[in-house]
């Protein structure tokens, strides 16, 4: 597809109720879905004393940059702003996942190499008292 064709498709998409769009380049393609045809994924949330730490982007979760050690373990104490991992978003870019406050990592919901969605809970933090 050329730029003009993509712009026309994007313009059309803005006026629809689509919630999912796919595109294949080999032998062209597209795959569209409405909110009725694809239910949003459900992520179970534990008791309210836990703070979810969500994915900042769509991509692939990694514990750390290549060659660096894993930054977080379930049950470990973490400081506010501490790096817990990163989400590789493509084209060499990544989005850091950090602890919003000090506390204990009560639950790890993801492993390295897992595809993650924006706002998907990756960790649950039990804030420090």
Secondary structure, 3 states (H helix, E strand, C coil): CCHHHHHHHHHHHCCCCEEEEECCCCCCCCEEEECCCCCCCCCCCCCCCEEEEECCCCEEEECCCCCCCCCCCCCCEECCCCEEEEEEEECCEEEEEECCCCEEEEEECCCCCCEECCCCEEEEEEECC
